[in-house]
Amino acid sequence: MDNPTVVFPGPRQVTIENRERPSPHEGELLIRTDVTLISMGTELTILSGQFPERSAWANYGRFPFLPGYSNVGRVAEVGAGLKKDWIGRRVATRTPHARWVTAPARTATGVPPAVSDSDAALFAIAAIVMNGIRRGKVVWGESVVVFGLGILGQLAVRLAELAGASKVFGVDVADSRLELLPKSPAVVGINPRADDPVKTVKERNHGRLVDVAFEVTGDPTLIPAEFEVLRRQGRLVVLSSPRGSTSIDFHDLCNFPGFAIVGAHEMTHPAAETLENPWTHRRHFELFFDLIAAGRLEASSLVRDDFSYLKATEVYSNLLADRSRFMAVTFDWNSK
């Protein structure tokens, strides 16, 4: 019984259970966790229990629930059929917040030496954003606006610029989040409490509205106003997982202006590589590590809140009370 594991027994309940250390089955790795990242959108929505029973959330928000899907650790043991040279490797897997986890070797992605544990822990949410950039079809020279500058939004700004966007606007009501935006001539921060997003976009974008807007606030009531910065036939990409319903006039906000509304949930990744779309989860994980290792993507400034796993109950309580005070939140599994 040496496997502390974060568990949600029920809505707004968090415990650390000392469970049995798992054994790897054939083709599996046993991994000793170093760091895990909290997915604030998914985990806090499930923990709050505030989602309609018939919504998609209800399909996997069942209690008791094991949260977490961004795990970085080292292979300690291998199951039958695997070579011993796996042992000692640092790998990223989509496994829960626990000291010991198992995962099929085919799903594990190696972490390059040049990538720190804390940066590596961003791999799963970085892939969500990369998939959203692709589904939004952002191309060289286009302009982009990102609504909501939590960790997903911050990565969306950075990756949109890397994808070739000529101007990227980041919108948030928290000045502390705006201050974390890259210091790039192509990136413009907007606080809608102080400045009108439409006016600012036109002033900084040659009088034009943007080509692509990313919804990353998770607030369904804000979505109708986000169309206002889009040019005719522009694309609104729903990168967040809004909690609740949005009421819009499809004539005015879709049909007449020719807007495209694009869903970009992480499950829209292809299940396997094809010639038409090779960008699976794994391909995006590898690309993220390559970008970090090459210094083309800066993410360290976003990983500011690292806690011992022993403080999990307190951490989740604080996040439920006010997640806006945090950015990327990680658990250290080597602390005592």
ABEGO torsion letter per residue (X at the ends): XABBBBBBABBGBBBBBBBBBBBBBBGBBBBBBABBBBBAAAAAAAAAGBBBAABAAAAABBOBBBBEABBBBBBABBBBGBBAAABGBBBBBBBBBBABBBBBAAABBBBBAABBAAAAAAAAAAAAAAAAAAAAGBBBGBBBBBBEABAAAAAAAAAAAAAGBABBBBBBABAAAAAABBBBAABBBBBAAABBAAAAAAAAAGGBBBABBBBAAGBAAAAAAAAAABBBGBBBBBABBBBEBBBBBAAAAAAAAGBBBBBABAAABBABBBAABABBAAAAAAAAAAAAAAGABBAAAABABBBBAAAAAAAAAAAAABAAABBBBBBBAABX
